[in-house]
Amino acid sequence: MRRWREEDRAPFAAMNADPEVMEHFPARLTRVESDELIDRIEEQFDRLGYSLWALEVRESGEFIGFTGLALQTFEAPFLPAVEIGWRLARPAWGHGYAIEAARRAARYAFEEAGLDGLISMTAERNLRSQAVMRRLGMTRDPAEDFDHPRVPKASPLRRHVLYRLTRP
């Protein structure tokens, strides 16, 4: 886990344009949108001291995605809150990178950033991310599931599940 570099932009854009990676998001990102996301991530690091870290494979240095902490402020009863999240390139799936990095991000949240709790959310049908949430020790109350206001009403991705993790 590290801050973003200029050379991360092209593989990040390719990842954000991959239909499998973006299956549970309303749309794939263009190169411009992907670059703007990196800029917002870096701005949050500067403003809050935490954000979404770029991930690379320790042995090779290959960029494989991100994990980390994002302040969420859209209109929902459980917000504002800090979300722990991840997105990995397809070749990095199934190697344990998401859970390893998420555990490190959670430790950072509680031990270094002084946060008392984290949330994570995903489309109801994203079972892979929900499995990571459960392995991380997060819990879900189905009464807190919600229709994401930034997802079109007719989209099958609108219904989201909410998981929580509190300071150990």
MODELLER restraints for C-alpha pairs under 7 A, 6 or more apart:
rsr = mdl.restraints
at = mdl.atoms
rsr.add(forms.Gaussian(group=physical.xy_distance, feature=features.Distance(at['CA:1:A'], at['CA:53:A']), mean=5.37, stdev=0.5))
rsr.add(forms.Gaussian(group=physical.xy_distance, feature=features.Distance(at['CA:1:A'], at['CA:54:A']), mean=5.61, stdev=0.5))
rsr.add(forms.Gaussian(group=physical.xy_distance, feature=features.Distance(at['CA:1:A'], at['CA:55:A']), mean=4.79, stdev=0.5))
rsr.add(forms.Gaussian(group=physical.xy_distance, feature=features.Distance(at['CA:1:A'], at['CA:56:A']), mean=6.70, stdev=0.5))
rsr.add(forms.Gaussian(group=physical.xy_distance, feature=features.Distance(at['CA:2:A'], at['CA:53:A']), mean=5.22, stdev=0.5))
rsr.add(forms.Gaussian(group=physical.xy_distance, feature=features.Distance(at['CA:2:A'], at['CA:54:A']), mean=5.34, stdev=0.5))
rsr.add(forms.Gaussian(group=physical.xy_distance, feature=features.Distance(at['CA:2:A'], at['CA:55:A']), mean=6.58, stdev=0.5))
rsr.add(forms.Gaussian(group=physical.xy_distance, feature=features.Distance(at['CA:3:A'], at['CA:53:A']), mean=5.48, stdev=0.5))
rsr.add(forms.Gaussian(group=physical.xy_distance, feature=features.Distance(at['CA:3:A'], at['CA:54:A']), mean=5.84, stdev=0.5))
rsr.add(forms.Gaussian(group=physical.xy_distance, feature=features.Distance(at['CA:4:A'], at['CA:53:A']), mean=6.91, stdev=0.5))
rsr.add(forms.Gaussian(group=physical.xy_distance, feature=features.Distance(at['CA:4:A'], at['CA:54:A']), mean=5.54, stdev=0.5))
rsr.add(forms.Gaussian(group=physical.xy_distance, feature=features.Distance(at['CA:8:A'], at['CA:63:A']), mean=6.64, stdev=0.5))
rsr.add(forms.Gaussian(group=physical.xy_distance, feature=features.Distance(at['CA:9:A'], at['CA:35:A']), mean=6.34, stdev=0.5))
rsr.add(forms.Gaussian(group=physical.xy_distance, feature=features.Distance(at['CA:12:A'], at['CA:34:A']), mean=6.99, stdev=0.5))
rsr.add(forms.Gaussian(group=physical.xy_distance, feature=features.Distance(at['CA:12:A'], at['CA:65:A']), mean=6.76, stdev=0.5))
rsr.add(forms.Gaussian(group=physical.xy_distance, feature=features.Distance(at['CA:13:A'], at['CA:31:A']), mean=5.28, stdev=0.5))
rsr.add(forms.Gaussian(group=physical.xy_distance, feature=features.Distance(at['CA:13:A'], at['CA:34:A']), mean=5.37, stdev=0.5))
rsr.add(forms.Gaussian(group=physical.xy_distance, feature=features.Distance(at['CA:15:A'], at['CA:21:A']), mean=6.65, stdev=0.5))
rsr.add(forms.Gaussian(group=physical.xy_distance, feature=features.Distance(at['CA:15:A'], at['CA:89:A']), mean=5.40, stdev=0.5))
rsr.add(forms.Gaussian(group=physical.xy_distance, feature=features.Distance(at['CA:16:A'], at['CA:22:A']), mean=6.44, stdev=0.5))
rsr.add(forms.Gaussian(group=physical.xy_distance, feature=features.Distance(at['CA:16:A'], at['CA:28:A']), mean=5.78, stdev=0.5))
rsr.add(forms.Gaussian(group=physical.xy_distance, feature=features.Distance(at['CA:16:A'], at['CA:29:A']), mean=5.34, stdev=0.5))
rsr.add(forms.Gaussian(group=physical.xy_distance, feature=features.Distance(at['CA:16:A'], at['CA:34:A']), mean=6.80, stdev=0.5))
rsr.add(forms.Gaussian(group=physical.xy_distance, feature=features.Distance(at['CA:17:A'], at['CA:28:A']), mean=5.08, stdev=0.5))
rsr.add(forms.Gaussian(group=physical.xy_distance, feature=features.Distance(at['CA:17:A'], at['CA:29:A']), mean=5.57, stdev=0.5))
rsr.add(forms.Gaussian(group=physical.xy_distance, feature=features.Distance(at['CA:17:A'], at['CA:30:A']), mean=6.69, stdev=0.5))
rsr.add(forms.Gaussian(group=physical.xy_distance, feature=features.Distance(at['CA:19:A'], at['CA:28:A']), mean=6.87, stdev=0.5))
rsr.add(forms.Gaussian(group=physical.xy_distance, feature=features.Distance(at['CA:21:A'], at['CA:89:A']), mean=6.50, stdev=0.5))
rsr.add(forms.Gaussian(group=physical.xy_distance, feature=features.Distance(at['CA:21:A'], at['CA:90:A']), mean=6.19, stdev=0.5))
rsr.add(forms.Gaussian(group=physical.xy_distance, feature=features.Distance(at['CA:22:A'], at['CA:28:A']), mean=5.80, stdev=0.5))
rsr.add(forms.Gaussian(group=physical.xy_distance, feature=features.Distance(at['CA:24:A'], at['CA:123:A']), mean=6.23, stdev=0.5))
rsr.add(forms.Gaussian(group=physical.xy_distance, feature=features.Distance(at['CA:24:A'], at['CA:126:A']), mean=6.30, stdev=0.5))
rsr.add(forms.Gaussian(group=physical.xy_distance, feature=features.Distance(at['CA:24:A'], at['CA:157:A']), mean=6.54, stdev=0.5))
rsr.add(forms.Gaussian(group=physical.xy_distance, feature=features.Distance(at['CA:26:A'], at['CA:151:A']), mean=6.38, stdev=0.5))
rsr.add(forms.Gaussian(group=physical.xy_distance, feature=features.Distance(at['CA:26:A'], at['CA:157:A']), mean=6.96, stdev=0.5))
rsr.add(forms.Gaussian(group=physical.xy_distance, feature=features.Distance(at['CA:41:A'], at['CA:51:A']), mean=5.94, stdev=0.5))
rsr.add(forms.Gaussian(group=physical.xy_distance, feature=features.Distance(at['CA:41:A'], at['CA:52:A']), mean=6.17, stdev=0.5))
rsr.add(forms.Gaussian(group=physical.xy_distance, feature=features.Distance(at['CA:44:A'], at['CA:50:A']), mean=6.70, stdev=0.5))
rsr.add(forms.Gaussian(group=physical.xy_distance, feature=features.Distance(at['CA:44:A'], at['CA:51:A']), mean=5.76, stdev=0.5))
rsr.add(forms.Gaussian(group=physical.xy_distance, feature=features.Distance(at['CA:45:A'], at['CA:51:A']), mean=5.16, stdev=0.5))
rsr.add(forms.Gaussian(group=physical.xy_distance, feature=features.Distance(at['CA:50:A'], at['CA:69:A']), mean=6.38, stdev=0.5))
rsr.add(forms.Gaussian(group=physical.xy_distance, feature=features.Distance(at['CA:51:A'], at['CA:68:A']), mean=5.74, stdev=0.5))
rsr.add(forms.Gaussian(group=physical.xy_distance, feature=features.Distance(at['CA:51:A'], at['CA:69:A']), mean=4.73, stdev=0.5))
rsr.add(forms.Gaussian(group=physical.xy_distance, feature=features.Distance(at['CA:51:A'], at['CA:70:A']), mean=5.39, stdev=0.5))
rsr.add(forms.Gaussian(group=physical.xy_distance, feature=features.Distance(at['CA:52:A'], at['CA:66:A']), mean=6.04, stdev=0.5))
rsr.add(forms.Gaussian(group=physical.xy_distance, feature=features.Distance(at['CA:52:A'], at['CA:67:A']), mean=5.25, stdev=0.5))
rsr.add(forms.Gaussian(group=physical.xy_distance, feature=features.Distance(at['CA:52:A'], at['CA:68:A']), mean=4.05, stdev=0.5))
rsr.add(forms.Gaussian(group=physical.xy_distance, feature=features.Distance(at['CA:52:A'], at['CA:69:A']), mean=5.40, stdev=0.5))
rsr.add(forms.Gaussian(group=physical.xy_distance, feature=features.Distance(at['CA:52:A'], at['CA:70:A']), mean=6.55, stdev=0.5))
rsr.add(forms.Gaussian(group=physical.xy_distance, feature=features.Distance(at['CA:53:A'], at['CA:66:A']), mean=5.42, stdev=0.5))
rsr.add(forms.Gaussian(group=physical.xy_distance, feature=features.Distance(at['CA:53:A'], at['CA:67:A']), mean=5.50, stdev=0.5))
rsr.add(forms.Gaussian(group=physical.xy_distance, feature=features.Distance(at['CA:53:A'], at['CA:68:A']), mean=5.55, stdev=0.5))
rsr.add(forms.Gaussian(group=physical.xy_distance, feature=features.Distance(at['CA:54:A'], at['CA:65:A']), mean=5.94, stdev=0.5))
rsr.add(forms.Gaussian(group=physical.xy_distance, feature=features.Distance(at['CA:54:A'], at['CA:66:A']), mean=4.50, stdev=0.5))
rsr.add(forms.Gaussian(group=physical.xy_distance, feature=features.Distance(at['CA:54:A'], at['CA:67:A']), mean=6.79, stdev=0.5))
rsr.add(forms.Gaussian(group=physical.xy_distance, feature=features.Distance(at['CA:55:A'], at['CA:63:A']), mean=5.85, stdev=0.5))
rsr.add(forms.Gaussian(group=physical.xy_distance, feature=features.Distance(at['CA:55:A'], at['CA:64:A']), mean=5.60, stdev=0.5))
rsr.add(forms.Gaussian(group=physical.xy_distance, feature=features.Distance(at['CA:55:A'], at['CA:65:A']), mean=5.20, stdev=0.5))
rsr.add(forms.Gaussian(group=physical.xy_distance, feature=features.Distance(at['CA:55:A'], at['CA:66:A']), mean=5.01, stdev=0.5))
rsr.add(forms.Gaussian(group=physical.xy_distance, feature=features.Distance(at['CA:55:A'], at['CA:67:A']), mean=6.90, stdev=0.5))
rsr.add(forms.Gaussian(group=physical.xy_distance, feature=features.Distance(at['CA:56:A'], at['CA:62:A']), mean=5.07, stdev=0.5))
rsr.add(forms.Gaussian(group=physical.xy_distance, feature=features.Distance(at['CA:56:A'], at['CA:63:A']), mean=4.30, stdev=0.5))
rsr.add(forms.Gaussian(group=physical.xy_distance, feature=features.Distance(at['CA:56:A'], at['CA:64:A']), mean=5.41, stdev=0.5))
rsr.add(forms.Gaussian(group=physical.xy_distance, feature=features.Distance(at['CA:57:A'], at['CA:63:A']), mean=6.72, stdev=0.5))
rsr.add(forms.Gaussian(group=physical.xy_distance, feature=features.Distance(at['CA:64:A'], at['CA:88:A']), mean=5.65, stdev=0.5))
rsr.add(forms.Gaussian(group=physical.xy_distance, feature=features.Distance(at['CA:64:A'], at['CA:89:A']), mean=5.39, stdev=0.5))
rsr.add(forms.Gaussian(group=physical.xy_distance, feature=features.Distance(at['CA:64:A'], at['CA:92:A']), mean=6.24, stdev=0.5))
rsr.add(forms.Gaussian(group=physical.xy_distance, feature=features.Distance(at['CA:65:A'], at['CA:87:A']), mean=5.56, stdev=0.5))
rsr.add(forms.Gaussian(group=physical.xy_distance, feature=features.Distance(at['CA:65:A'], at['CA:88:A']), mean=4.28, stdev=0.5))
rsr.add(forms.Gaussian(group=physical.xy_distance, feature=features.Distance(at['CA:65:A'], at['CA:89:A']), mean=5.79, stdev=0.5))
rsr.add(forms.Gaussian(group=physical.xy_distance, feature=features.Distance(at['CA:66:A'], at['CA:86:A']), mean=5.43, stdev=0.5))
rsr.add(forms.Gaussian(group=physical.xy_distance, feature=features.Distance(at['CA:66:A'], at['CA:87:A']), mean=5.45, stdev=0.5))
rsr.add(forms.Gaussian(group=physical.xy_distance, feature=features.Distance(at['CA:66:A'], at['CA:88:A']), mean=6.35, stdev=0.5))
rsr.add(forms.Gaussian(group=physical.xy_distance, feature=features.Distance(at['CA:67:A'], at['CA:85:A']), mean=5.49, stdev=0.5))
rsr.add(forms.Gaussian(group=physical.xy_distance, feature=features.Distance(at['CA:67:A'], at['CA:86:A']), mean=4.05, stdev=0.5))
rsr.add(forms.Gaussian(group=physical.xy_distance, feature=features.Distance(at['CA:67:A'], at['CA:87:A']), mean=6.55, stdev=0.5))
rsr.add(forms.Gaussian(group=physical.xy_distance, feature=features.Distance(at['CA:67:A'], at['CA:101:A']), mean=6.37, stdev=0.5))
rsr.add(forms.Gaussian(group=physical.xy_distance, feature=features.Distance(at['CA:67:A'], at['CA:102:A']), mean=6.32, stdev=0.5))
rsr.add(forms.Gaussian(group=physical.xy_distance, feature=features.Distance(at['CA:68:A'], at['CA:84:A']), mean=5.51, stdev=0.5))
rsr.add(forms.Gaussian(group=physical.xy_distance, feature=features.Distance(at['CA:68:A'], at['CA:85:A']), mean=5.66, stdev=0.5))
rsr.add(forms.Gaussian(group=physical.xy_distance, feature=features.Distance(at['CA:68:A'], at['CA:86:A']), mean=6.62, stdev=0.5))
rsr.add(forms.Gaussian(group=physical.xy_distance, feature=features.Distance(at['CA:68:A'], at['CA:102:A']), mean=6.73, stdev=0.5))
rsr.add(forms.Gaussian(group=physical.xy_distance, feature=features.Distance(at['CA:68:A'], at['CA:105:A']), mean=5.33, stdev=0.5))
rsr.add(forms.Gaussian(group=physical.xy_distance, feature=features.Distance(at['CA:69:A'], at['CA:82:A']), mean=6.25, stdev=0.5))
rsr.add(forms.Gaussian(group=physical.xy_distance, feature=features.Distance(at['CA:69:A'], at['CA:83:A']), mean=5.51, stdev=0.5))
rsr.add(forms.Gaussian(group=physical.xy_distance, feature=features.Distance(at['CA:69:A'], at['CA:84:A']), mean=4.68, stdev=0.5))
rsr.add(forms.Gaussian(group=physical.xy_distance, feature=features.Distance(at['CA:69:A'], at['CA:85:A']), mean=6.43, stdev=0.5))
rsr.add(forms.Gaussian(group=physical.xy_distance, feature=features.Distance(at['CA:70:A'], at['CA:82:A']), mean=5.45, stdev=0.5))
rsr.add(forms.Gaussian(group=physical.xy_distance, feature=features.Distance(at['CA:70:A'], at['CA:83:A']), mean=5.14, stdev=0.5))
rsr.add(forms.Gaussian(group=physical.xy_distance, feature=features.Distance(at['CA:70:A'], at['CA:84:A']), mean=6.52, stdev=0.5))
rsr.add(forms.Gaussian(group=physical.xy_distance, feature=features.Distance(at['CA:71:A'], at['CA:81:A']), mean=5.90, stdev=0.5))
rsr.add(forms.Gaussian(group=physical.xy_distance, feature=features.Distance(at['CA:71:A'], at['CA:82:A']), mean=4.37, stdev=0.5))
rsr.add(forms.Gaussian(group=physical.xy_distance, feature=features.Distance(at['CA:71:A'], at['CA:83:A']), mean=6.17, stdev=0.5))
rsr.add(forms.Gaussian(group=physical.xy_distance, feature=features.Distance(at['CA:72:A'], at['CA:79:A']), mean=6.67, stdev=0.5))
rsr.add(forms.Gaussian(group=physical.xy_distance, feature=features.Distance(at['CA:72:A'], at['CA:80:A']), mean=5.64, stdev=0.5))
rsr.add(forms.Gaussian(group=physical.xy_distance, feature=features.Distance(at['CA:72:A'], at['CA:81:A']), mean=5.59, stdev=0.5))
rsr.add(forms.Gaussian(group=physical.xy_distance, feature=features.Distance(at['CA:72:A'], at['CA:82:A']), mean=5.91, stdev=0.5))
rsr.add(forms.Gaussian(group=physical.xy_distance, feature=features.Distance(at['CA:72:A'], at['CA:83:A']), mean=6.56, stdev=0.5))
rsr.add(forms.Gaussian(group=physical.xy_distance, feature=features.Distance(at['CA:73:A'], at['CA:79:A']), mean=5.78, stdev=0.5))
rsr.add(forms.Gaussian(group=physical.xy_distance, feature=features.Distance(at['CA:73:A'], at['CA:80:A']), mean=4.70, stdev=0.5))
rsr.add(forms.Gaussian(group=physical.xy_distance, feature=features.Distance(at['CA:81:A'], at['CA:118:A']), mean=6.92, stdev=0.5))
rsr.add(forms.Gaussian(group=physical.xy_distance, feature=features.Distance(at['CA:81:A'], at['CA:119:A']), mean=6.90, stdev=0.5))
rsr.add(forms.Gaussian(group=physical.xy_distance, feature=features.Distance(at['CA:82:A'], at['CA:118:A']), mean=5.44, stdev=0.5))
rsr.add(forms.Gaussian(group=physical.xy_distance, feature=features.Distance(at['CA:82:A'], at['CA:119:A']), mean=6.24, stdev=0.5))
rsr.add(forms.Gaussian(group=physical.xy_distance, feature=features.Distance(at['CA:83:A'], at['CA:118:A']), mean=5.56, stdev=0.5))
rsr.add(forms.Gaussian(group=physical.xy_distance, feature=features.Distance(at['CA:83:A'], at['CA:119:A']), mean=4.67, stdev=0.5))
rsr.add(forms.Gaussian(group=physical.xy_distance, feature=features.Distance(at['CA:83:A'], at['CA:120:A']), mean=5.13, stdev=0.5))
rsr.add(forms.Gaussian(group=physical.xy_distance, feature=features.Distance(at['CA:84:A'], at['CA:118:A']), mean=6.37, stdev=0.5))
rsr.add(forms.Gaussian(group=physical.xy_distance, feature=features.Distance(at['CA:84:A'], at['CA:119:A']), mean=6.23, stdev=0.5))
rsr.add(forms.Gaussian(group=physical.xy_distance, feature=features.Distance(at['CA:84:A'], at['CA:120:A']), mean=5.47, stdev=0.5))
rsr.add(forms.Gaussian(group=physical.xy_distance, feature=features.Distance(at['CA:85:A'], at['CA:120:A']), mean=6.43, stdev=0.5))
rsr.add(forms.Gaussian(group=physical.xy_distance, feature=features.Distance(at['CA:86:A'], at['CA:98:A']), mean=6.57, stdev=0.5))
rsr.add(forms.Gaussian(group=physical.xy_distance, feature=features.Distance(at['CA:99:A'], at['CA:132:A']), mean=6.02, stdev=0.5))
rsr.add(forms.Gaussian(group=physical.xy_distance, feature=features.Distance(at['CA:99:A'], at['CA:136:A']), mean=6.73, stdev=0.5))
rsr.add(forms.Gaussian(group=physical.xy_distance, feature=features.Distance(at['CA:103:A'], at['CA:136:A']), mean=6.55, stdev=0.5))
rsr.add(forms.Gaussian(group=physical.xy_distance, feature=features.Distance(at['CA:109:A'], at['CA:115:A']), mean=5.49, stdev=0.5))
rsr.add(forms.Gaussian(group=physical.xy_distance, feature=features.Distance(at['CA:110:A'], at['CA:116:A']), mean=6.42, stdev=0.5))
rsr.add(forms.Gaussian(group=physical.xy_distance, feature=features.Distance(at['CA:110:A'], at['CA:167:A']), mean=5.95, stdev=0.5))
rsr.add(forms.Gaussian(group=physical.xy_distance, feature=features.Distance(at['CA:116:A'], at['CA:166:A']), mean=5.94, stdev=0.5))
rsr.add(forms.Gaussian(group=physical.xy_distance, feature=features.Distance(at['CA:116:A'], at['CA:167:A']), mean=5.07, stdev=0.5))
rsr.add(forms.Gaussian(group=physical.xy_distance, feature=features.Distance(at['CA:117:A'], at['CA:165:A']), mean=5.58, stdev=0.5))
rsr.add(forms.Gaussian(group=physical.xy_distance, feature=features.Distance(at['CA:117:A'], at['CA:166:A']), mean=4.17, stdev=0.5))
rsr.add(forms.Gaussian(group=physical.xy_distance, feature=features.Distance(at['CA:117:A'], at['CA:167:A']), mean=5.62, stdev=0.5))
rsr.add(forms.Gaussian(group=physical.xy_distance, feature=features.Distance(at['CA:118:A'], at['CA:164:A']), mean=5.78, stdev=0.5))
rsr.add(forms.Gaussian(group=physical.xy_distance, feature=features.Distance(at['CA:118:A'], at['CA:165:A']), mean=5.15, stdev=0.5))
rsr.add(forms.Gaussian(group=physical.xy_distance, feature=features.Distance(at['CA:118:A'], at['CA:166:A']), mean=6.34, stdev=0.5))
rsr.add(forms.Gaussian(group=physical.xy_distance, feature=features.Distance(at['CA:119:A'], at['CA:162:A']), mean=6.88, stdev=0.5))
rsr.add(forms.Gaussian(group=physical.xy_distance, feature=features.Distance(at['CA:119:A'], at['CA:163:A']), mean=5.56, stdev=0.5))
rsr.add(forms.Gaussian(group=physical.xy_distance, feature=features.Distance(at['CA:119:A'], at['CA:164:A']), mean=4.50, stdev=0.5))
rsr.add(forms.Gaussian(group=physical.xy_distance, feature=features.Distance(at['CA:119:A'], at['CA:165:A']), mean=6.27, stdev=0.5))
rsr.add(forms.Gaussian(group=physical.xy_distance, feature=features.Distance(at['CA:120:A'], at['CA:162:A']), mean=5.92, stdev=0.5))
rsr.add(forms.Gaussian(group=physical.xy_distance, feature=features.Distance(at['CA:120:A'], at['CA:163:A']), mean=5.15, stdev=0.5))
rsr.add(forms.Gaussian(group=physical.xy_distance, feature=features.Distance(at['CA:120:A'], at['CA:164:A']), mean=6.42, stdev=0.5))
rsr.add(forms.Gaussian(group=physical.xy_distance, feature=features.Distance(at['CA:121:A'], at['CA:160:A']), mean=6.40, stdev=0.5))
rsr.add(forms.Gaussian(group=physical.xy_distance, feature=features.Distance(at['CA:121:A'], at['CA:161:A']), mean=5.51, stdev=0.5))
rsr.add(forms.Gaussian(group=physical.xy_distance, feature=features.Distance(at['CA:121:A'], at['CA:162:A']), mean=4.62, stdev=0.5))
rsr.add(forms.Gaussian(group=physical.xy_distance, feature=features.Distance(at['CA:121:A'], at['CA:163:A']), mean=6.16, stdev=0.5))
rsr.add(forms.Gaussian(group=physical.xy_distance, feature=features.Distance(at['CA:122:A'], at['CA:160:A']), mean=5.31, stdev=0.5))
rsr.add(forms.Gaussian(group=physical.xy_distance, feature=features.Distance(at['CA:122:A'], at['CA:161:A']), mean=5.73, stdev=0.5))
rsr.add(forms.Gaussian(group=physical.xy_distance, feature=features.Distance(at['CA:123:A'], at['CA:157:A']), mean=5.29, stdev=0.5))
rsr.add(forms.Gaussian(group=physical.xy_distance, feature=features.Distance(at['CA:123:A'], at['CA:158:A']), mean=6.71, stdev=0.5))
rsr.add(forms.Gaussian(group=physical.xy_distance, feature=features.Distance(at['CA:123:A'], at['CA:159:A']), mean=5.87, stdev=0.5))
rsr.add(forms.Gaussian(group=physical.xy_distance, feature=features.Distance(at['CA:123:A'], at['CA:160:A']), mean=4.31, stdev=0.5))
rsr.add(forms.Gaussian(group=physical.xy_distance, feature=features.Distance(at['CA:123:A'], at['CA:161:A']), mean=6.31, stdev=0.5))
rsr.add(forms.Gaussian(group=physical.xy_distance, feature=features.Distance(at['CA:124:A'], at['CA:159:A']), mean=5.75, stdev=0.5))
rsr.add(forms.Gaussian(group=physical.xy_distance, feature=features.Distance(at['CA:124:A'], at['CA:160:A']), mean=4.87, stdev=0.5))
rsr.add(forms.Gaussian(group=physical.xy_distance, feature=features.Distance(at['CA:124:A'], at['CA:161:A']), mean=5.43, stdev=0.5))
rsr.add(forms.Gaussian(group=physical.xy_distance, feature=features.Distance(at['CA:137:A'], at['CA:165:A']), mean=6.82, stdev=0.5))
rsr.add(forms.Gaussian(group=physical.xy_distance, feature=features.Distance(at['CA:138:A'], at['CA:163:A']), mean=5.71, stdev=0.5))
rsr.add(forms.Gaussian(group=physical.xy_distance, feature=features.Distance(at['CA:138:A'], at['CA:164:A']), mean=5.13, stdev=0.5))
rsr.add(forms.Gaussian(group=physical.xy_distance, feature=features.Distance(at['CA:138:A'], at['CA:165:A']), mean=4.73, stdev=0.5))
rsr.add(forms.Gaussian(group=physical.xy_distance, feature=features.Distance(at['CA:139:A'], at['CA:163:A']), mean=5.20, stdev=0.5))
rsr.add(forms.Gaussian(group=physical.xy_distance, feature=features.Distance(at['CA:139:A'], at['CA:164:A']), mean=5.36, stdev=0.5))
rsr.add(forms.Gaussian(group=physical.xy_distance, feature=features.Distance(at['CA:139:A'], at['CA:165:A']), mean=6.67, stdev=0.5))
rsr.add(forms.Gaussian(group=physical.xy_distance, feature=features.Distance(at['CA:140:A'], at['CA:162:A']), mean=6.08, stdev=0.5))
rsr.add(forms.Gaussian(group=physical.xy_distance, feature=features.Distance(at['CA:140:A'], at['CA:163:A']), mean=4.52, stdev=0.5))
rsr.add(forms.Gaussian(group=physical.xy_distance, feature=features.Distance(at['CA:140:A'], at['CA:164:A']), mean=6.43, stdev=0.5))
rsr.add(forms.Gaussian(group=physical.xy_distance, feature=features.Distance(at['CA:144:A'], at['CA:162:A']), mean=6.23, stdev=0.5))
rsr.add(forms.Gaussian(group=physical.xy_distance, feature=features.Distance(at['CA:145:A'], at['CA:160:A']), mean=5.70, stdev=0.5))
rsr.add(forms.Gaussian(group=physical.xy_distance, feature=features.Distance(at['CA:145:A'], at['CA:161:A']), mean=4.51, stdev=0.5))
rsr.add(forms.Gaussian(group=physical.xy_distance, feature=features.Distance(at['CA:145:A'], at['CA:162:A']), mean=5.48, stdev=0.5))
rsr.add(forms.Gaussian(group=physical.xy_distance, feature=features.Distance(at['CA:146:A'], at['CA:159:A']), mean=5.79, stdev=0.5))
rsr.add(forms.Gaussian(group=physical.xy_distance, feature=features.Distance(at['CA:146:A'], at['CA:160:A']), mean=5.32, stdev=0.5))
rsr.add(forms.Gaussian(group=physical.xy_distance, feature=features.Distance(at['CA:146:A'], at['CA:161:A']), mean=6.56, stdev=0.5))
rsr.add(forms.Gaussian(group=physical.xy_distance, feature=features.Distance(at['CA:147:A'], at['CA:158:A']), mean=5.25, stdev=0.5))
rsr.add(forms.Gaussian(group=physical.xy_distance, feature=features.Distance(at['CA:147:A'], at['CA:159:A']), mean=4.49, stdev=0.5))
rsr.add(forms.Gaussian(group=physical.xy_distance, feature=features.Distance(at['CA:147:A'], at['CA:160:A']), mean=5.87, stdev=0.5))
rsr.add(forms.Gaussian(group=physical.xy_distance, feature=features.Distance(at['CA:148:A'], at['CA:158:A']), mean=5.32, stdev=0.5))
rsr.add(forms.Gaussian(group=physical.xy_distance, feature=features.Distance(at['CA:148:A'], at['CA:159:A']), mean=6.29, stdev=0.5))
rsr.add(forms.Gaussian(group=physical.xy_distance, feature=features.Distance(at['CA:148:A'], at['CA:160:A']), mean=6.25, stdev=0.5))
rsr.add(forms.Gaussian(group=physical.xy_distance, feature=features.Distance(at['CA:151:A'], at['CA:158:A']), mean=5.21, stdev=0.5))
rsr.add(forms.Gaussian(group=physical.xy_distance, feature=features.Distance(at['CA:152:A'], at['CA:158:A']), mean=6.57, stdev=0.5))
